[in-house]
Amino acid sequence: MYTDITSKRRALDALKKNQSKVILAYSMMEGVSLDDDLARFQILIKAPWPYLGDFVVKCRMERNAMWFNTVAMNSTIQALGRPIRHENDWAATYILDSSFKRLFGIMGAPEEFKPRMASKDLNRL
């Protein structure tokens, strides 16, 4: 697990040297490229909703709820792309938070993702 940018770089370097390791991170949605065998699975435990404790985020959401959902969807798409970097790359993503179902219901699951979703409920979106 990493706690800052330096430990994040160390974790990524360790993964590149020994691919039998796993990185446990609270966020790896940006600034990371896990090409090929560097990532064959990821687990998303929480939907990336913007933090409502932030005054600016709360004001924006109150003015436009779709903005709030769009930010969450963009972050989700970023996360889904972290382990898949080119057309021949592959990885499985396990989504544990049921609020992703709400997010995909509001925003619509991206069409290219629908055939690959294992959940019968998500395939109905």
The first five atom37 places (N, CA, C, CB, O) and aatype in JSON, in Angstrom:
{
  "aatype": [12, 18, 16, 3, 9, 16, 15, 11, 1, 1, 0, 10, 3, 0, 10, 11, 11, 2, 5, 15, 11, 19, 9, 10, 0, 18, 15, 12, 12, 6, 7, 19, 15, 10, 3, 3, 3, 10, 0, 1, 13, 5, 9, 10, 9, 11, 0, 14, 17, 14, 18, 10, 7, 3, 13, 19, 19, 11, 4, 1, 12, 6, 1, 2, 0, 12, 17, 13, 2, 16, 19, 0, 12, 2, 15, 16, 9, 5, 0, 10, 7, 1, 14, 9, 1, 8, 6, 2, 3, 17, 0, 0, 16, 18, 9, 10, 3, 15, 15, 13, 11, 1, 10, 13, 7, 9, 12, 7, 0, 14, 6, 6, 13, 11, 14, 1, 12, 0, 15, 11, 3, 10, 2, 1, 10],
  "atom_mask": [
    [1, 1, 1, 1, 1],
    [1, 1, 1, 1, 1],
    [1, 1, 1, 1, 1],
    [1, 1, 1, 1, 1],
    [1, 1, 1, 1, 1],
    [1, 1, 1, 1, 1],
    [1, 1, 1, 1, 1],
    [1, 1, 1, 1, 1],
    [1, 1, 1, 1, 1],
    [1, 1, 1, 1, 1],
    [1, 1, 1, 1, 1],
    [1, 1, 1, 1, 1],
    [1, 1, 1, 1, 1],
    [1, 1, 1, 1, 1],
    [1, 1, 1, 1, 1],
    [1, 1, 1, 1, 1],
    [1, 1, 1, 1, 1],
    [1, 1, 1, 1, 1],
    [1, 1, 1, 1, 1],
    [1, 1, 1, 1, 1],
    [1, 1, 1, 1, 1],
    [1, 1, 1, 1, 1],
    [1, 1, 1, 1, 1],
    [1, 1, 1, 1, 1],
    [1, 1, 1, 1, 1],
    [1, 1, 1, 1, 1],
    [1, 1, 1, 1, 1],
    [1, 1, 1, 1, 1],
    [1, 1, 1, 1, 1],
    [1, 1, 1, 1, 1],
    [1, 1, 1, 0, 1],
    [1, 1, 1, 1, 1],
    [1, 1, 1, 1, 1],
    [1, 1, 1, 1, 1],
    [1, 1, 1, 1, 1],
    [1, 1, 1, 1, 1],
    [1, 1, 1, 1, 1],
    [1, 1, 1, 1, 1],
    [1, 1, 1, 1, 1],
    [1, 1, 1, 1, 1],
    [1, 1, 1, 1, 1],
    [1, 1, 1, 1, 1],
    [1, 1, 1, 1, 1],
    [1, 1, 1, 1, 1],
    [1, 1, 1, 1, 1],
    [1, 1, 1, 1, 1],
    [1, 1, 1, 1, 1],
    [1, 1, 1, 1, 1],
    [1, 1, 1, 1, 1],
    [1, 1, 1, 1, 1],
    [1, 1, 1, 1, 1],
    [1, 1, 1, 1, 1],
    [1, 1, 1, 0, 1],
    [1, 1, 1, 1, 1],
    [1, 1, 1, 1, 1],
    [1, 1, 1, 1, 1],
    [1, 1, 1, 1, 1],
    [1, 1, 1, 1, 1],
    [1, 1, 1, 1, 1],
    [1, 1, 1, 1, 1],
    [1, 1, 1, 1, 1],
    [1, 1, 1, 1, 1],
    [1, 1, 1, 1, 1],
    [1, 1, 1, 1, 1],
    [1, 1, 1, 1, 1],
    [1, 1, 1, 1, 1],
    [1, 1, 1, 1, 1],
    [1, 1, 1, 1, 1],
    [1, 1, 1, 1, 1],
    [1, 1, 1, 1, 1],
    [1, 1, 1, 1, 1],
    [1, 1, 1, 1, 1],
    [1, 1, 1, 1, 1],
    [1, 1, 1, 1, 1],
    [1, 1, 1, 1, 1],
    [1, 1, 1, 1, 1],
    [1, 1, 1, 1, 1],
    [1, 1, 1, 1, 1],
    [1, 1, 1, 1, 1],
    [1, 1, 1, 1, 1],
    [1, 1, 1, 0, 1],
    [1, 1, 1, 1, 1],
    [1, 1, 1, 1, 1],
    [1, 1, 1, 1, 1],
    [1, 1, 1, 1, 1],
    [1, 1, 1, 1, 1],
    [1, 1, 1, 1, 1],
    [1, 1, 1, 1, 1],
    [1, 1, 1, 1, 1],
    [1, 1, 1, 1, 1],
    [1, 1, 1, 1, 1],
    [1, 1, 1, 1, 1],
    [1, 1, 1, 1, 1],
    [1, 1, 1, 1, 1],
    [1, 1, 1, 1, 1],
    [1, 1, 1, 1, 1],
    [1, 1, 1, 1, 1],
    [1, 1, 1, 1, 1],
    [1, 1, 1, 1, 1],
    [1, 1, 1, 1, 1],
    [1, 1, 1, 1, 1],
    [1, 1, 1, 1, 1],
    [1, 1, 1, 1, 1],
    [1, 1, 1, 1, 1],
    [1, 1, 1, 0, 1],
    [1, 1, 1, 1, 1],
    [1, 1, 1, 1, 1],
    [1, 1, 1, 0, 1],
    [1, 1, 1, 1, 1],
    [1, 1, 1, 1, 1],
    [1, 1, 1, 1, 1],
    [1, 1, 1, 1, 1],
    [1, 1, 1, 1, 1],
    [1, 1, 1, 1, 1],
    [1, 1, 1, 1, 1],
    [1, 1, 1, 1, 1],
    [1, 1, 1, 1, 1],
    [1, 1, 1, 1, 1],
    [1, 1, 1, 1, 1],
    [1, 1, 1, 1, 1],
    [1, 1, 1, 1, 1],
    [1, 1, 1, 1, 1],
    [1, 1, 1, 1, 1],
    [1, 1, 1, 1, 1],
    [1, 1, 1, 1, 1]
  ],
  "atom_positions": [
    [[0.85, -1.18, 0.0], [0.0, 0.0, 0.0], [0.89, 1.23, 0.0], [-0.96, 0.0, 1.21], [1.96, 1.23, 0.6]],
    [[0.43, 2.27, -0.67], [1.21, 3.49, -0.68], [0.42, 4.61, 0.0], [1.58, 3.88, -2.12], [-0.8, 4.56, 0.1]],
    [[1.16, 5.62, 0.47], [0.53, 6.73, 1.17], [0.84, 8.08, 0.53], [0.95, 6.74, 2.61], [0.18, 9.07, 0.83]],
    [[1.85, 8.13, -0.34], [2.2, 9.38, -1.01], [2.82, 9.04, -2.36], [3.17, 10.24, -0.14], [2.96, 7.87, -2.7]],
    [[3.2, 10.07, -3.13], [3.71, 9.84, -4.49], [5.0, 9.03, -4.49], [3.95, 11.16, -5.18], [5.22, 8.23, -5.4]],
    [[5.85, 9.23, -3.49], [7.11, 8.49, -3.43], [6.85, 7.01, -3.17], [8.03, 9.06, -2.33], [7.43, 6.15, -3.84]],
    [[5.98, 6.71, -2.22], [5.69, 5.3, -1.96], [4.89, 4.68, -3.1], [4.92, 5.15, -0.65], [4.97, 3.47, -3.32]],
    [[4.11, 5.49, -3.83], [3.4, 4.99, -5.01], [4.41, 4.56, -6.07], [2.44, 6.08, -5.58], [4.27, 3.49, -6.67]],
    [[5.42, 5.38, -6.32], [6.46, 5.02, -7.3], [7.2, 3.76, -6.87], [7.45, 6.18, -7.49], [7.49, 2.89, -7.69]],
    [[7.51, 3.67, -5.57], [8.2, 2.47, -5.06], [7.34, 1.23, -5.26], [8.54, 2.63, -3.57], [7.85, 0.18, -5.65]],
    [[6.04, 1.34, -5.0], [5.14, 0.2, -5.18], [5.09, -0.23, -6.64], [3.71, 0.55, -4.68], [5.12, -1.42, -6.94]],
    [[5.03, 0.74, -7.55], [5.01, 0.42, -8.98], [6.33, -0.2, -9.43], [4.71, 1.67, -9.81], [6.33, -1.14, -10.22]],
    [[7.46, 0.32, -8.93], [8.77, -0.25, -9.25], [8.87, -1.68, -8.74], [9.9, 0.6, -8.66], [9.4, -2.55, -9.44]],
    [[8.38, -1.93, -7.52], [8.41, -3.28, -6.96], [7.57, -4.23, -7.79], [7.93, -3.27, -5.51], [7.95, -5.38, -8.0]],
    [[6.42, -3.76, -8.26], [5.54, -4.58, -9.1], [6.23, -4.93, -10.41], [4.22, -3.86, -9.38], [6.12, -6.06, -10.88]],
    [[6.94, -3.98, -11.0], [7.63, -4.23, -12.27], [8.75, -5.25, -12.1], [8.2, -2.92, -12.83], [9.04, -6.01, -13.02]],
    [[9.39, -5.26, -10.93], [10.48, -6.22, -10.66], [9.96, -7.6, -10.29], [11.37, -5.69, -9.53], [10.59, -8.61, -10.61]],
    [[8.83, -7.65, -9.62], [8.28, -8.93, -9.16], [6.77, -8.9, -9.35], [8.65, -9.2, -7.65], [6.04, -8.36, -8.52]],
    [[6.31, -9.48, -10.46], [4.91, -9.39, -10.82], [4.0, -10.31, -10.02], [4.76, -9.69, -12.27], [2.81, -10.4, -10.31]],
    [[4.54, -11.0, -9.02], [3.69, -11.8, -8.15], [3.16, -10.97, -6.99], [4.46, -13.03, -7.63], [2.51, -11.5, -6.09]],
    [[3.45, -9.68, -7.01], [2.98, -8.77, -5.96], [1.63, -8.17, -6.33], [4.01, -7.66, -5.71], [1.2, -8.21, -7.49]],
    [[0.98, -7.6, -5.33], [-0.3, -6.92, -5.5], [-0.15, -5.53, -4.88], [-1.49, -7.72, -4.84], [0.45, -5.38, -3.81]],
    [[-0.69, -4.53, -5.55], [-0.69, -3.18, -4.99], [-2.07, -2.92, -4.41], [-0.32, -2.1, -6.07], [-3.09, -3.08, -5.08]],
    [[-2.1, -2.52, -3.16], [-3.33, -2.12, -2.5], [-3.3, -0.6, -2.42], [-3.47, -2.78, -1.07], [-2.43, -0.03, -1.77]],
    [[-4.25, 0.04, -3.08], [-4.22, 1.5, -3.18], [-5.61, 2.08, -3.04], [-3.6, 1.94, -4.51], [-6.59, 1.48, -3.48]],
    [[-5.7, 3.22, -2.42], [-6.99, 3.89, -2.29], [-7.4, 4.56, -3.58], [-6.95, 4.91, -1.17], [-8.59, 4.83, -3.79]],
    [[-6.44, 4.85, -4.46], [-6.77, 5.45, -5.74], [-5.6, 5.27, -6.71], [-7.11, 6.96, -5.57], [-4.47, 5.64, -6.41]],
    [[-5.9, 4.69, -7.86], [-4.9, 4.56, -8.92], [-5.56, 4.89, -10.25], [-4.28, 3.12, -8.95], [-5.3, 4.24, -11.26]],
    [[-6.41, 5.88, -10.24], [-7.17, 6.21, -11.44], [-6.41, 7.09, -12.4], [-8.45, 6.88, -11.07], [-6.76, 7.16, -13.58]],
    [[-5.38, 7.77, -11.95], [-4.63, 8.67, -12.81], [-3.14, 8.48, -12.61], [-5.02, 10.12, -12.55], [-2.68, 8.14, -11.52]],
    [[-2.38, 8.72, -13.69], [-0.93, 8.71, -13.59], [-0.31, 7.34, -13.48], [0.0, 0.0, 0.0], [0.84, 7.21, -13.07]],
    [[-1.05, 6.3, -13.85], [-0.54, 4.93, -13.74], [-0.86, 4.19, -15.02], [-1.15, 4.2, -12.5], [-1.98, 4.26, -15.53]],
    [[0.11, 3.48, -15.54], [-0.1, 2.64, -16.71], [0.34, 1.23, -16.35], [0.67, 3.18, -17.96], [1.53, 0.97, -16.17]],
    [[-0.61, 0.33, -16.24], [-0.31, -1.05, -15.84], [-0.42, -1.96, -17.06], [-1.27, -1.52, -14.7], [-1.32, -2.79, -17.15]],
    [[0.5, -1.77, -17.99], [0.49, -2.49, -19.26], [0.7, -3.99, -19.08], [1.55, -1.92, -20.17], [1.4, -4.44, -18.17]],
    [[0.1, -4.73, -19.97], [0.32, -6.17, -20.12], [0.25, -6.9, -18.79], [1.67, -6.42, -20.77], [-0.75, -6.78, -18.08]],
    [[1.3, -7.65, -18.43], [1.25, -8.49, -17.24], [1.36, -7.72, -15.92], [2.33, -9.5, -17.31], [1.34, -8.33, -14.86]],
    [[1.49, -6.41, -15.97], [1.55, -5.65, -14.72], [0.21, -5.66, -13.99], [1.97, -4.21, -15.0], [0.16, -5.44, -12.77]],
    [[-0.88, -5.9, -14.72], [-2.2, -5.98, -14.07], [-3.09, -6.91, -14.88], [-2.85, -4.57, -13.93], [-3.35, -6.67, -16.06]],
    [[-3.55, -7.96, -14.25], [-4.51, -8.86, -14.89], [-5.85, -8.83, -14.18], [-3.96, -10.28, -14.92], [-6.82, -9.44, -14.63]],
    [[-5.91, -8.1, -13.05], [-7.18, -7.87, -12.39], [-7.08, -6.62, -11.53], [-7.6, -9.1, -11.55], [-6.0, -6.2, -11.13]],
    [[-8.24, -6.06, -11.27], [-8.34, -4.97, -10.3], [-9.68, -5.11, -9.6], [-8.19, -3.56, -10.98], [-10.62, -5.68, -10.15]],
    [[-9.74, -4.58, -8.41], [-10.98, -4.61, -7.63], [-11.34, -3.17, -7.28], [-10.83, -5.49, -6.34], [-10.56, -2.47, -6.63]],
    [[-12.51, -2.75, -7.7], [-13.02, -1.42, -7.35], [-14.0, -1.62, -6.2], [-13.7, -0.7, -8.59], [-15.07, -2.19, -6.38]],
    [[-13.63, -1.14, -5.02], [-14.47, -1.4, -3.85], [-15.46, -0.27, -3.58], [-13.6, -1.61, -2.64], [-16.42, -0.45, -2.83]],
    [[-15.23, 0.89, -4.19], [-16.1, 2.03, -3.94], [-16.21, 2.87, -5.2], [-15.58, 2.88, -2.76], [-15.22, 3.14, -5.88]],
    [[-17.42, 3.28, -5.51], [-17.62, 4.17, -6.65], [-16.95, 5.51, -6.35], [-19.15, 4.38, -6.95], [-16.99, 5.98, -5.21]],
    [[-16.33, 6.13, -7.35], [-15.56, 7.36, -7.12], [-16.41, 8.64, -7.15], [-14.47, 7.47, -8.16], [-16.17, 9.55, -7.94]],
    [[-17.4, 8.69, -6.28], [-18.22, 9.89, -6.19], [-17.37, 11.03, -5.65], [-19.46, 9.67, -5.3], [-16.53, 10.82, -4.77]],
    [[-17.55, 12.25, -6.17], [-16.83, 13.4, -5.61], [-17.19, 13.58, -4.13], [-17.15, 14.7, -6.41], [-18.29, 13.25, -3.7]],
    [[-16.26, 14.1, -3.37], [-16.41, 14.26, -1.92], [-17.34, 15.42, -1.59], [-15.04, 14.47, -1.26], [-17.02, 16.58, -1.86]],
    [[-18.48, 15.11, -1.01], [-19.48, 16.13, -0.7], [-19.1, 17.01, 0.49], [-20.81, 15.48, -0.44], [-19.76, 18.02, 0.75]],
    [[-18.05, 16.63, 1.2], [-17.56, 17.47, 2.28], [-16.82, 18.7, 1.77], [0.0, 0.0, 0.0], [-16.58, 19.65, 2.51]],
    [[-16.47, 18.68, 0.49], [-15.82, 19.82, -0.15], [-16.9, 20.83, -0.53], [-14.98, 19.37, -1.41], [-17.84, 20.48, -1.25]],
    [[-16.78, 22.05, -0.06], [-17.79, 23.08, -0.28], [-18.06, 23.3, -1.78], [-17.35, 24.4, 0.36], [-19.21, 23.41, -2.19]],
    [[-17.01, 23.37, -2.59], [-17.17, 23.61, -4.02], [-17.91, 22.44, -4.67], [-15.79, 23.82, -4.69], [-18.8, 22.65, -5.49]],
    [[-17.54, 21.22, -4.32], [-18.22, 20.04, -4.88], [-19.7, 20.06, -4.5], [-17.55, 18.73, -4.37], [-20.56, 19.82, -5.35]],
    [[-19.99, 20.34, -3.24], [-21.38, 20.37, -2.79], [-22.17, 21.44, -3.55], [-21.45, 20.63, -1.27], [-23.3, 21.18, -3.98]],
    [[-21.61, 22.62, -3.72], [-22.3, 23.69, -4.46], [-22.54, 23.29, -5.91], [-21.49, 24.98, -4.4], [-23.63, 23.52, -6.44]],
    [[-21.53, 22.7, -6.54], [-21.69, 22.28, -7.94], [-22.78, 21.22, -8.07], [-20.37, 21.75, -8.5], [-23.6, 21.27, -8.99]],
    [[-22.78, 20.25, -7.13], [-23.79, 19.2, -7.19], [-25.18, 19.77, -7.0], [-23.51, 18.14, -6.14], [-26.12, 19.35, -7.68]],
    [[-25.32, 20.72, -6.08], [-26.63, 21.32, -5.85], [-27.12, 22.09, -7.07], [-26.58, 22.24, -4.64], [-28.32, 22.15, -7.33]],
    [[-26.2, 22.68, -7.81], [-26.58, 23.43, -9.02], [-26.84, 22.51, -10.2], [-25.49, 24.43, -9.39], [-27.67, 22.81, -11.05]],
    [[-26.13, 21.37, -10.24], [-26.24, 20.48, -11.39], [-25.86, 19.06, -10.97], [-25.33, 20.97, -12.56], [-24.69, 18.69, -10.96]],
    [[-26.86, 18.28, -10.61], [-26.61, 16.9, -10.15], [-25.93, 16.07, -11.23], [-27.93, 16.24, -9.73], [-25.19, 15.14, -10.92]],
    [[-26.18, 16.38, -12.5], [-25.55, 15.62, -13.58], [-24.04, 15.82, -13.58], [-26.14, 16.04, -14.94], [-23.3, 14.9, -13.95]],
    [[-23.56, 16.99, -13.17], [-22.12, 17.22, -13.05], [-21.51, 16.2, -12.09], [-21.82, 18.68, -12.57], [-20.49, 15.59, -12.38]],
    [[-22.15, 16.03, -10.94], [-21.69, 15.1, -9.91], [-21.58, 13.68, -10.47], [-22.66, 15.13, -8.7], [-20.58, 13.0, -10.25]],
    [[-22.6, 13.25, -11.19], [-22.61, 11.91, -11.78], [-21.59, 11.78, -12.91], [-24.0, 11.57, -12.3], [-20.96, 10.73, -13.06]],
    [[-21.42, 12.84, -13.69], [-20.46, 12.81, -14.79], [-19.04, 12.67, -14.27], [-20.58, 14.08, -15.63], [-18.25, 11.91, -14.84]],
    [[-18.71, 13.38, -13.2], [-17.37, 13.26, -12.61], [-17.15, 11.82, -12.13], [-17.2, 14.25, -11.42], [-16.07, 11.26, -12.34]],
    [[-18.15, 11.23, -11.49], [-18.02, 9.84, -11.02], [-17.86, 8.88, -12.2], [-19.26, 9.45, -10.19], [-17.05, 7.95, -12.13]],
    [[-18.62, 9.09, -13.27], [-18.52, 8.2, -14.43], [-17.17, 8.35, -15.11], [-19.65, 8.49, -15.43], [-16.56, 7.35, -15.5]],
    [[-16.69, 9.58, -15.26], [-15.37, 9.78, -15.88], [-14.28, 9.09, -15.05], [-15.06, 11.28, -16.01], [-13.38, 8.46, -15.62]],
    [[-14.34, 9.2, -13.75], [-13.36, 8.54, -12.88], [-13.46, 7.02, -13.01], [-13.55, 8.96, -11.41], [-12.45, 6.32, -12.99]],
    [[-14.68, 6.52, -13.13], [-14.87, 5.07, -13.29], [-14.25, 4.59, -14.6], [-16.38, 4.71, -13.26], [-13.56, 3.56, -14.62]],
    [[-14.49, 5.31, -15.67], [-13.92, 4.92, -16.97], [-12.4, 4.97, -16.91], [-14.45, 5.84, -18.1], [-11.72, 4.1, -17.45]],
    [[-11.84, 6.0, -16.25], [-10.39, 6.08, -16.05], [-9.88, 4.83, -15.32], [-10.01, 7.35, -15.25], [-8.89, 4.23, -15.72]],
    [[-10.58, 4.46, -14.25], [-10.17, 3.3, -13.45], [-10.23, 2.01, -14.29], [-11.06, 3.16, -12.2], [-9.33, 1.17, -14.21]],
    [[-11.27, 1.87, -15.07], [-11.42, 0.66, -15.89], [-10.3, 0.54, -16.92], [-12.77, 0.66, -16.59], [-9.96, -0.57, -17.34]],
    [[-9.74, 1.66, -17.33], [-8.68, 1.64, -18.33], [-7.27, 1.47, -17.77], [0.0, 0.0, 0.0], [-6.34, 1.27, -18.54]],
    [[-7.1, 1.54, -16.48], [-5.75, 1.44, -15.9], [-5.04, 0.14, -16.28], [-5.83, 1.53, -14.39], [-3.87, 0.2, -16.65]],
    [[-5.7, -1.01, -16.21], [-4.96, -2.24, -16.52], [-5.05, -2.66, -17.99], [-5.48, -3.36, -15.67], [-4.44, -3.66, -18.38]],
    [[-5.77, -1.93, -18.8], [-5.93, -2.31, -20.21], [-5.42, -1.14, -21.04], [-7.44, -2.66, -20.56], [-6.08, -0.1, -21.15]],
    [[-4.24, -1.31, -21.63], [-3.57, -0.19, -22.27], [-3.51, -0.26, -23.79], [-2.2, -0.09, -21.75], [-3.13, 0.72, -24.43]],
    [[-3.88, -1.38, -24.38], [-3.91, -1.49, -25.84], [-4.87, -2.6, -26.23], [-2.48, -1.76, -26.42], [-5.35, -3.34, -25.36]],
    [[-5.16, -2.74, -27.49], [-6.22, -3.66, -27.93], [-5.94, -5.12, -27.64], [-6.44, -3.49, -29.39], [-6.88, -5.91, -27.59]],
    [[-4.7, -5.52, -27.45], [-4.39, -6.91, -27.13], [-4.18, -7.15, -25.64], [-3.16, -7.35, -27.88], [-3.92, -8.28, -25.23]],
    [[-4.29, -6.12, -24.85], [-4.14, -6.24, -23.4], [-5.48, -6.71, -22.82], [-3.69, -4.88, -22.77], [-6.52, -6.54, -23.44]],
    [[-5.43, -7.3, -21.64], [-6.67, -7.75, -21.01], [-6.51, -7.72, -19.49], [-7.05, -9.17, -21.49], [-5.4, -7.8, -18.96]],
    [[-7.64, -7.6, -18.82], [-7.69, -7.66, -17.36], [-9.14, -7.81, -16.94], [-7.04, -6.39, -16.7], [-10.06, -7.4, -17.66]],
    [[-9.35, -8.4, -15.78], [-10.69, -8.49, -15.2], [-10.84, -7.41, -14.14], [-10.95, -9.91, -14.58], [-9.91, -7.15, -13.38]],
    [[-12.0, -6.79, -14.11], [-12.3, -5.8, -13.09], [-13.48, -6.3, -12.28], [-12.59, -4.4, -13.71], [-14.52, -6.65, -12.84]],
    [[-13.31, -6.34, -10.98], [-14.37, -6.76, -10.07], [-14.89, -5.52, -9.37], [-13.85, -7.83, -9.04], [-14.14, -4.79, -8.73]],
    [[-16.19, -5.27, -9.51], [-16.83, -4.1, -8.92], [-17.65, -4.57, -7.73], [-17.71, -3.33, -9.96], [-18.58, -5.36, -7.89]],
    [[-17.3, -4.08, -6.53], [-17.95, -4.55, -5.32], [-19.03, -3.62, -4.79], [-16.93, -4.77, -4.27], [-19.93, -4.07, -4.08]],
    [[-18.98, -2.36, -5.1], [-19.91, -1.37, -4.57], [-21.19, -1.36, -5.41], [-19.27, 0.04, -4.54], [-21.13, -1.11, -6.62]],
    [[-22.33, -1.63, -4.8], [-23.59, -1.66, -5.54], [-23.98, -0.29, -6.07], [-24.7, -2.2, -4.66], [-24.87, -0.19, -6.92]],
    [[-23.35, 0.78, -5.59], [-23.71, 2.1, -6.13], [-23.21, 2.29, -7.56], [-23.13, 3.2, -5.24], [-23.64, 3.22, -8.24]],
    [[-22.33, 1.42, -8.04], [-21.97, 1.45, -9.46], [-23.2, 1.15, -10.3], [-20.83, 0.44, -9.77], [-23.37, 1.72, -11.38]],
    [[-24.05, 0.27, -9.81], [-25.28, -0.04, -10.55], [-26.13, 1.21, -10.68], [-26.08, -1.17, -9.85], [-26.7, 1.47, -11.74]],
    [[-26.23, 2.0, -9.61], [-26.97, 3.27, -9.66], [-26.31, 4.23, -10.64], [-27.06, 3.9, -8.25], [-26.99, 4.88, -11.44]],
    [[-24.97, 4.34, -10.57], [-24.24, 5.23, -11.46], [-24.46, 4.84, -12.92], [-22.75, 5.22, -11.14], [-24.75, 5.7, -13.76]],
    [[-24.33, 3.55, -13.23], [-24.53, 3.1, -14.6], [-26.0, 3.27, -15.02], [-24.11, 1.63, -14.75], [-26.28, 3.5, -16.2]],
    [[-26.92, 3.16, -14.08], [-28.33, 3.38, -14.39], [-28.62, 4.83, -14.71], [0.0, 0.0, 0.0], [-29.4, 5.12, -15.62]],
    [[-27.99, 5.75, -13.98], [-28.19, 7.19, -14.21], [-27.51, 7.62, -15.5], [-27.64, 8.01, -13.02], [-28.11, 8.28, -16.34]],
    [[-26.25, 7.24, -15.65], [-25.44, 7.72, -16.77], [-25.52, 6.82, -17.99], [-24.01, 7.86, -16.33], [-25.19, 7.24, -19.1]],
    [[-25.95, 5.59, -17.79], [-25.91, 4.61, -18.87], [-24.53, 3.99, -18.93], [0.0, 0.0, 0.0], [-23.53, 4.7, -19.05]],
    [[-24.47, 2.71, -18.84], [-23.19, 2.03, -18.94], [-22.64, 2.24, -20.35], [-23.31, 0.51, -18.61], [-23.4, 2.15, -21.32]],
    [[-21.36, 2.52, -20.48], [-20.79, 2.67, -21.82], [-21.09, 1.43, -22.66], [-19.25, 2.92, -21.74], [-20.89, 0.3, -22.21]],
    [[-21.55, 1.64, -23.89], [-21.98, 0.54, -24.76], [-20.91, -0.53, -24.92], [-22.36, 1.08, -26.11], [-21.22, -1.73, -24.94]],
    [[-19.64, -0.11, -25.04], [-18.58, -1.1, -25.24], [-18.34, -1.95, -24.0], [-17.3, -0.42, -25.65], [-17.69, -2.99, -24.09]],
    [[-18.83, -1.52, -22.83], [-18.65, -2.3, -21.6], [-19.77, -3.31, -21.39], [-18.57, -1.37, -20.41], [-19.56, -4.36, -20.78]],
    [[-20.96, -3.0, -21.89], [-22.13, -3.83, -21.6], [-21.93, -5.31, -21.92], [-23.31, -3.31, -22.38], [-22.27, -6.15, -21.09]],
    [[-21.39, -5.67, -23.08], [-21.25, -7.1, -23.38], [-20.26, -7.81, -22.44], [-20.8, -7.29, -24.81], [-20.29, -9.03, -22.31]],
    [[-19.39, -7.05, -21.81], [-18.37, -7.66, -20.96], [-18.76, -7.7, -19.5], [-17.08, -6.93, -21.11], [-18.02, -8.24, -18.68]],
    [[-19.91, -7.14, -19.16], [-20.34, -7.12, -17.76], [-20.93, -8.45, -17.39], [-21.35, -5.99, -17.51], [-21.81, -8.97, -18.08]],
    [[-20.45, -9.01, -16.29], [-20.88, -10.34, -15.88], [-22.22, -10.31, -15.14], [-19.84, -10.97, -15.0], [-22.97, -11.28, -15.23]],
    [[-22.52, -9.25, -14.44], [-23.75, -9.18, -13.66], [-24.97, -9.11, -14.57], [-23.71, -7.97, -12.73], [-25.04, -8.28, -15.48]],
    [[-25.91, -9.97, -14.33], [-27.15, -9.95, -15.13], [-27.89, -8.64, -14.94], [-28.07, -11.13, -14.75], [-28.47, -8.13, -15.89]],
    [[-27.88, -8.09, -13.74], [-28.55, -6.82, -13.5], [-27.92, -5.7, -14.29], [-28.54, -6.48, -12.03], [-28.63, -4.88, -14.85]],
    [[-26.59, -5.65, -14.36], [-25.91, -4.59, -15.11], [-26.11, -4.75, -16.6], [-24.42, -4.57, -14.79], [-26.16, -3.76, -17.32]],
    [[-26.23, -5.99, -17.09], [-26.44, -6.2, -18.52], [-27.8, -5.67, -18.97], [-26.33, -7.67, -18.85], [-27.99, -5.43, -20.17]],
    [[-28.73, -5.47, -18.06], [-30.05, -4.96, -18.41], [-30.07, -3.45, -18.54], [-31.06, -5.39, -17.39], [-31.1, -2.89, -18.93]],
    [[-28.99, -2.78, -18.23], [-28.97, -1.31, -18.28], [-29.07, -0.82, -19.7], [-27.71, -0.75, -17.64], [-29.07, 0.39, -19.94]]
  ]
}
